[in-house]
């Protein structure tokens, strides 16, 4: 029988949970090092008590950078079996979290299948599901309807929920006054904004935040405070709407911590490279070091079809400056629901960004595999190189498709290979080129 409600409460009581032990081992930390970070809210362990198969992970800027994969069906792409195939591929490729963003059909069986079978953290955005769950137009829903869906997701074993709590009636006037180029691009944020405009009511996720905290405390659900006003283009980055919302998210973070509820804070969005580091530092200051969960940031607006690359560039910079959690972006971003190949490309790009940042931050053990790769390349040991590669299948396929004449070379350099020449020269051997 648990004598604590949440991982944060346990840490504050000095209780070492089995999930904390798992995370400490993965991060090469002692439980004595990790415990105060969870107690302070600087590390979250998203682990709903109704998600028994979870393989616990820690999210925090001082830990290895984690990766989230967004999936889920839409009205145009309705096959849940395909989405489940993407889920298993994502987990096999090293995704730490799966967010079910389904916006069509019967979402309950898929969500429960995820929390009963998937070992990764499971996240959702309950405001999406509210319209689907009740099968009613947005303006007919009540505040109670929205809160009841949060409770349903918690009961179903969801580990973290994105809630756009920082959007208020004041935001409506700001959006109208400041004339953003892209307005609100957050899907959940736009739904809350539209509901407030149509009903004249305050944001239910803000107005009934205390009730939401009680739900999250009861099931140990982490709140991911959604950035409804994240910039959707470079021109809107770091504007009044974004920063004012972040100030409010900082206040909501502290209110959650008072109830022992874990919190992540979501961040941009589209953002020029020169603004990313400052945004990470502002978040850390305003939100007391709560883990920052970023979408990208995408560093240019003009690369549809390649936004996994624009995102990876921004993600590497953001994580090296303090972001803890990267939401992957695929080549299909802004264009379509990602297919299996898009999911793979998005995960690989995010893994590269996360790993590069971990090296820059000096995360324990992060560079060891790079050093092993360097040795394998020096030794011209191709099998060892595949073992170290983020995507060994692709690397092997490229070499196999363009096989060299001599096995100790590649088809670009042949016997002009610098590594081969240096190995022979240092060994006192004759270097044959022709």
C-alpha positions as CSV (number, residue, x, y, z in Angstrom):
1,X,0.0,0.0,0.0
2,X,1.4,3.4,-1.1
3,X,1.9,5.8,1.8
4,X,2.3,8.7,-0.6
5,X,0.2,10.2,-3.4
6,X,2.8,11.4,-5.9
7,X,6.5,11.0,-6.7
8,X,7.0,14.5,-5.4
9,X,5.3,13.8,-2.1
10,X,7.4,10.6,-1.7
11,X,10.6,12.5,-2.3
12,X,9.7,15.2,0.1
13,X,9.0,12.5,2.7
14,X,12.4,10.8,1.9
15,X,10.6,7.8,0.5
16,X,12.6,6.1,-2.3
17,X,10.1,4.7,-4.8
18,X,10.8,1.9,-7.2
19,X,10.5,4.3,-10.0
20,X,13.0,6.7,-8.5
21,X,15.5,3.8,-8.1
22,X,15.0,2.9,-11.8
23,X,15.6,6.5,-12.9
24,X,18.7,6.9,-10.7
25,X,20.2,3.8,-12.2
26,X,19.5,4.9,-15.8
27,X,21.0,8.4,-15.1
28,X,24.1,7.0,-13.2
29,X,23.1,8.9,-10.1
30,X,22.6,7.9,-6.5
31,X,19.2,8.0,-5.1
32,X,20.6,10.6,-2.6
33,X,21.4,12.8,-5.6
34,X,18.1,12.3,-7.3
35,X,15.7,12.5,-4.4
36,X,16.1,16.3,-3.7
37,X,15.7,17.1,-7.4
38,X,12.3,15.4,-7.4
39,X,11.3,17.0,-4.1
40,X,12.1,20.4,-5.5
41,X,10.3,19.8,-8.8
42,X,13.4,20.1,-10.9
43,X,13.0,16.5,-12.0
44,X,9.7,14.8,-12.7
45,X,9.0,11.1,-12.9
46,X,5.8,10.8,-14.9
47,X,4.2,7.5,-13.6
48,X,0.5,7.3,-13.1
49,X,-0.3,4.7,-10.5
50,X,-2.7,3.1,-13.1
51,X,0.1,2.6,-15.6
52,X,1.7,-0.6,-14.2
53,X,3.9,-1.5,-17.2
54,X,5.7,1.9,-17.3
55,X,9.5,1.8,-17.6
56,X,10.1,4.9,-15.5
57,X,12.1,7.9,-16.9
58,X,13.2,11.1,-15.3
59,X,12.8,14.5,-17.0
60,X,15.0,17.3,-15.9
61,X,17.7,19.6,-17.4
62,X,20.5,17.8,-15.5
63,X,19.4,14.4,-16.8
64,X,19.6,12.9,-20.3
65,X,17.4,14.8,-22.6
66,X,14.1,12.9,-23.3
67,X,12.1,12.6,-26.5
68,X,8.4,12.7,-27.0
69,X,6.5,11.3,-30.1
70,X,3.1,12.7,-31.0
71,X,0.7,10.1,-32.6
72,X,-3.0,9.6,-32.9
73,X,-5.7,9.4,-35.6
74,X,-7.6,12.1,-37.3
75,X,-10.8,12.3,-39.4
76,X,-8.7,11.9,-42.5
77,X,-6.5,9.1,-41.2
78,X,-8.6,6.8,-39.0
79,X,-6.6,3.5,-38.6
80,X,-5.8,2.9,-35.0
81,X,-3.8,-0.3,-35.9
82,X,-1.4,1.9,-38.0
83,X,-1.0,4.3,-35.0
84,X,-0.2,1.3,-32.7
85,X,2.4,0.2,-35.2
86,X,4.0,3.7,-35.0
87,X,3.9,3.5,-31.2
88,X,5.8,0.2,-31.1
89,X,8.3,1.5,-33.7
90,X,8.8,4.7,-31.7
91,X,9.4,2.8,-28.5
92,X,11.9,0.4,-30.2
93,X,13.8,3.4,-31.5
94,X,14.1,4.9,-28.1
95,X,11.2,7.3,-27.7
96,X,10.6,8.0,-24.0
97,X,7.1,9.3,-24.3
98,X,4.1,8.9,-26.5
99,X,1.4,11.6,-26.7
100,X,-2.0,10.4,-28.0
101,X,-3.4,13.4,-29.9
102,X,-6.3,11.5,-31.5
103,X,-9.1,13.8,-32.7
104,X,-11.5,11.3,-34.1
105,X,-13.3,8.1,-33.2
106,X,-13.6,6.1,-30.0
107,X,-10.4,7.3,-28.2
108,X,-10.9,5.3,-25.0
109,X,-9.9,1.8,-26.2
110,X,-6.7,3.1,-27.9
111,X,-5.7,5.2,-24.8
112,X,-6.3,2.2,-22.5
113,X,-4.3,0.0,-24.8
114,X,-1.4,2.4,-24.6
115,X,-1.4,2.5,-20.8
116,X,-1.8,-1.3,-20.5
117,X,0.8,-2.3,-23.1
118,X,3.2,0.6,-23.7
119,X,6.2,1.0,-21.3
120,X,6.8,4.7,-22.4
121,X,5.3,7.6,-20.6
122,X,1.8,8.3,-22.1
123,X,0.6,11.9,-22.5
124,X,-2.7,13.4,-23.7
125,X,-4.4,16.7,-24.3
126,X,-7.8,16.3,-22.7
127,X,-9.3,19.4,-24.4
128,X,-9.0,17.6,-27.8
129,X,-10.8,14.6,-26.4
130,X,-13.6,16.6,-24.8
131,X,-15.3,17.3,-28.1
132,X,-14.8,13.7,-29.3
133,X,-15.9,12.1,-26.0
134,X,-19.2,14.0,-25.7
135,X,-19.8,14.2,-29.5
136,X,-21.0,17.8,-29.1
137,X,-20.1,21.1,-30.5
138,X,-17.4,23.0,-28.6
139,X,-19.7,25.9,-27.4
140,X,-22.1,23.4,-25.7
141,X,-19.5,21.9,-23.4
142,X,-19.4,23.1,-19.8
143,X,-16.4,23.6,-17.5
144,X,-17.5,20.4,-15.7
145,X,-17.3,18.5,-19.0
146,X,-13.7,19.5,-19.5
147,X,-12.7,18.6,-15.9
148,X,-14.5,15.3,-16.1
149,X,-12.4,14.3,-19.2
150,X,-9.2,15.2,-17.3
151,X,-10.4,12.8,-14.6
152,X,-11.2,10.1,-17.2
153,X,-7.7,10.3,-18.6
154,X,-6.2,10.1,-15.1
155,X,-8.3,7.1,-14.4
156,X,-7.1,5.5,-17.7
157,X,-3.5,5.7,-16.6
158,X,-2.2,8.7,-18.5
159,X,1.1,9.8,-17.0
160,X,1.0,13.5,-18.1
161,X,-1.7,15.8,-19.4
162,X,-1.2,19.0,-21.4
163,X,-3.5,21.6,-20.0
164,X,-3.6,25.2,-21.4
165,X,-4.1,26.7,-18.0
166,X,-2.3,30.0,-18.7
167,X,-4.7,31.3,-21.3
168,X,-7.2,33.7,-19.6
169,X,-9.8,36.3,-20.6
170,X,-6.9,38.8,-20.5
171,X,-5.3,36.9,-23.3
172,X,-8.2,37.5,-25.6
173,X,-7.6,41.2,-25.5
174,X,-3.8,40.8,-25.9
175,X,-4.3,38.7,-29.0
176,X,-6.6,41.3,-30.5
177,X,-4.4,44.2,-29.5
178,X,-0.9,42.9,-30.5
179,X,-1.9,41.6,-34.0
180,X,0.3,38.5,-34.2
181,X,1.2,37.3,-37.7
182,X,0.1,33.7,-36.8
183,X,-2.3,34.3,-33.9
184,X,-2.6,31.2,-31.7
185,X,-1.2,28.0,-33.4
186,X,-1.6,25.7,-30.4
187,X,-4.5,23.4,-31.3
188,X,-5.6,23.0,-27.7
189,X,-5.0,26.7,-27.1
190,X,-7.2,27.7,-30.0
191,X,-10.0,25.4,-28.7
192,X,-9.9,27.0,-25.3
193,X,-9.7,30.5,-26.8
194,X,-12.7,29.8,-29.1
195,X,-14.7,28.3,-26.2
196,X,-14.0,31.5,-24.1
197,X,-15.0,33.7,-27.0
198,X,-18.2,31.8,-27.6
199,X,-19.3,31.4,-24.0
200,X,-17.9,34.5,-22.4
201,X,-16.6,32.4,-19.6
202,X,-13.1,32.1,-18.0
203,X,-10.8,29.3,-19.1
204,X,-12.0,26.3,-17.1
205,X,-8.5,24.9,-16.8
206,X,-7.5,28.1,-15.1
207,X,-10.7,28.8,-13.1
208,X,-10.9,25.2,-11.7
209,X,-7.1,24.6,-11.4
210,X,-7.4,23.5,-7.8
211,X,-9.9,20.8,-8.7
212,X,-7.5,19.6,-11.4
213,X,-4.7,19.5,-8.9
214,X,-6.7,17.2,-6.7
215,X,-7.3,14.8,-9.6
216,X,-3.6,14.8,-10.6
217,X,-2.6,14.3,-7.0
218,X,-5.0,11.3,-6.6
219,X,-3.5,9.5,-9.6
220,X,0.0,10.9,-9.7
221,X,-0.5,12.6,-13.1
222,X,2.1,15.2,-14.1
223,X,0.7,18.5,-15.4
224,X,2.4,19.7,-18.6
225,X,1.4,23.4,-18.6
226,X,0.7,24.0,-22.3
227,X,1.9,27.1,-24.0
228,X,-1.2,28.2,-25.8
229,X,0.6,31.4,-26.9
230,X,3.7,29.7,-28.3
231,X,5.0,31.5,-31.4
232,X,4.0,29.8,-34.6
233,X,6.4,31.9,-36.7
234,X,9.6,33.7,-36.2
235,X,7.9,37.1,-36.1
236,X,5.9,36.2,-33.0
237,X,8.8,34.8,-31.0
238,X,9.3,36.3,-27.5
239,X,6.3,38.7,-27.9
240,X,4.1,40.0,-25.1
241,X,1.6,37.2,-25.4
242,X,4.2,34.4,-25.1
243,X,6.1,36.0,-22.1
244,X,3.0,37.1,-20.2
245,X,1.6,33.5,-20.4
246,X,4.9,32.1,-19.2
247,X,4.7,34.4,-16.2
248,X,1.3,32.9,-15.4
249,X,2.6,29.4,-15.9
250,X,5.3,30.1,-13.3
251,X,2.6,31.0,-10.8
252,X,0.6,27.9,-11.7
253,X,3.8,25.8,-11.2
254,X,4.2,27.0,-7.7
255,X,0.5,26.3,-6.9
256,X,0.9,22.7,-8.1
257,X,4.0,22.2,-6.0
258,X,2.1,23.3,-3.0
259,X,-0.1,20.2,-3.6
260,X,2.8,17.9,-4.3
261,X,1.8,17.7,-8.0
262,X,4.6,17.4,-10.5
263,X,4.8,20.0,-13.3
264,X,6.5,20.4,-16.7
265,X,6.3,23.7,-18.6
266,X,5.9,23.7,-22.4
267,X,7.7,26.1,-24.6
268,X,8.2,27.4,-28.2
269,X,7.5,26.9,-31.0
270,X,9.1,28.8,-33.8
271,X,12.1,31.0,-32.7
272,X,15.2,32.6,-34.2
273,X,18.4,30.9,-33.1
274,X,19.6,34.0,-31.2
275,X,16.6,34.0,-28.9
276,X,16.5,30.4,-27.9
277,X,19.0,30.4,-25.0
278,X,17.5,33.5,-23.4
279,X,14.0,31.9,-23.6
280,X,15.3,28.8,-21.7
281,X,16.9,31.0,-19.0
282,X,13.7,33.1,-18.6
283,X,11.6,29.9,-18.2
284,X,14.0,28.5,-15.6
285,X,13.8,31.8,-13.6
286,X,10.0,32.2,-13.9
287,X,9.1,28.6,-13.3
288,X,11.6,27.7,-10.5
289,X,13.6,25.2,-12.6
290,X,10.6,23.0,-13.5
291,X,11.5,20.9,-16.5
292,X,11.0,22.7,-19.9
293,X,9.3,20.7,-22.7
294,X,9.8,22.3,-26.1
295,X,8.4,21.7,-29.6
296,X,11.5,22.4,-31.6
297,X,12.1,25.2,-31.5
298,X,11.9,25.5,-35.3
299,X,14.5,28.0,-36.4
300,X,13.1,29.0,-39.7
301,X,9.6,29.1,-41.2
302,X,10.4,28.1,-44.8
303,X,11.3,24.4,-44.7
304,X,8.1,22.4,-45.1
305,X,9.1,18.8,-45.7
306,X,12.3,19.3,-43.7
307,X,11.0,20.6,-40.4
308,X,12.6,17.6,-38.6
309,X,15.9,19.3,-39.4
310,X,14.8,22.9,-38.5
311,X,13.5,21.4,-35.2
312,X,16.6,19.4,-34.5
313,X,18.8,22.5,-34.8
314,X,16.6,24.4,-32.4
315,X,16.2,21.4,-30.1
316,X,19.9,20.9,-29.7
317,X,20.4,24.6,-28.8
318,X,17.4,24.6,-26.4
319,X,18.4,21.4,-24.6
320,X,22.0,22.5,-24.2
321,X,20.7,25.7,-22.6
322,X,18.4,23.9,-20.2
323,X,15.4,22.3,-21.9
324,X,14.7,18.8,-20.6
325,X,12.3,17.3,-23.0
326,X,12.1,17.6,-26.8
327,X,8.8,16.9,-28.7
328,X,9.8,15.4,-32.0
329,X,8.9,17.1,-35.3
330,X,8.6,15.0,-38.5
331,X,9.0,15.9,-42.2
332,X,5.2,16.0,-42.3
333,X,4.9,18.9,-39.8
334,X,2.5,21.6,-41.2
335,X,1.6,19.2,-44.0
336,X,0.0,15.9,-43.0
337,X,-0.3,13.1,-40.4
338,X,3.1,11.5,-40.3
339,X,3.5,8.0,-41.7
340,X,5.9,5.3,-40.4
341,X,8.9,6.7,-42.3
342,X,8.1,10.3,-41.1
343,X,8.0,9.0,-37.5
344,X,11.4,7.4,-38.0
345,X,13.0,10.5,-39.5
346,X,11.5,12.7,-36.7
347,X,12.8,10.4,-33.9
348,X,16.3,10.1,-35.4
349,X,16.5,13.9,-35.8
350,X,15.4,14.4,-32.2
351,X,17.8,11.8,-30.9
352,X,20.7,13.5,-32.6
353,X,19.6,16.8,-31.1
354,X,19.2,15.4,-27.6
355,X,22.5,13.5,-27.7
356,X,24.4,16.5,-29.0
357,X,22.9,18.6,-26.2
358,X,23.7,16.0,-23.5
359,X,27.4,16.1,-24.6
360,X,27.4,19.9,-24.4
361,X,25.8,19.8,-20.9
362,X,28.3,17.2,-19.7
363,X,25.6,14.6,-18.8
364,X,27.2,11.6,-17.2
365,X,28.3,9.1,-19.8
366,X,26.9,11.0,-22.7
367,X,30.1,11.0,-24.8
368,X,31.2,7.5,-24.1
369,X,29.5,6.1,-27.3
370,X,31.1,8.8,-29.4
371,X,34.5,7.8,-28.1
372,X,33.8,4.2,-29.0
373,X,32.7,5.3,-32.5
374,X,36.0,7.2,-32.9
375,X,38.0,4.0,-32.0
376,X,35.9,1.9,-34.3
377,X,36.5,4.3,-37.2
378,X,40.2,4.5,-36.5
379,X,40.3,0.7,-36.5
380,X,38.2,0.5,-39.7
381,X,35.9,-1.8,-37.7
382,X,32.6,-1.6,-39.5
383,X,30.7,-3.9,-37.2
384,X,31.7,-1.8,-34.2
385,X,30.6,1.3,-36.0
386,X,27.1,-0.2,-36.6
387,X,26.9,-0.9,-32.9
388,X,27.6,2.7,-32.0
389,X,25.3,4.3,-34.7
390,X,22.0,5.9,-33.9
391,X,20.5,4.3,-37.0
392,X,22.7,1.3,-37.9
393,X,20.3,0.0,-40.6
394,X,20.6,3.1,-42.7
395,X,24.4,3.3,-42.3
396,X,24.8,-0.3,-43.3
397,X,22.5,0.1,-46.3
398,X,24.4,3.0,-47.6
399,X,27.7,1.1,-47.4
400,X,26.2,-2.0,-48.9
401,X,24.7,-0.1,-51.8
402,X,28.1,1.5,-52.7
403,X,30.5,-1.3,-51.8
404,X,34.2,-0.4,-52.2
405,X,36.8,-2.4,-54.1
406,X,38.7,-3.0,-50.9
407,X,37.0,-3.8,-47.6
408,X,39.3,-1.5,-45.5
409,X,38.2,1.5,-47.4
410,X,34.9,3.2,-48.5
411,X,33.9,4.1,-52.0
412,X,34.6,7.8,-51.5
413,X,38.3,7.7,-50.7
414,X,39.4,4.2,-51.6
415,X,43.1,3.8,-50.9
416,X,43.3,7.5,-50.4
417,X,41.6,6.9,-47.1
418,X,43.4,9.1,-44.4
419,X,42.6,6.6,-41.6
420,X,44.1,3.7,-43.6
421,X,47.2,5.6,-44.6
422,X,47.8,6.8,-41.0
423,X,47.4,3.3,-39.6
424,X,49.9,1.9,-42.0
425,X,52.3,4.8,-41.6
426,X,52.3,4.6,-37.8
427,X,52.8,0.8,-38.0
428,X,55.8,1.2,-40.3
429,X,54.0,-0.4,-43.2
430,X,54.2,0.4,-46.9
431,X,51.3,2.6,-48.1
432,X,50.0,1.5,-51.4
433,X,47.8,4.0,-53.2
434,X,47.6,2.9,-56.8
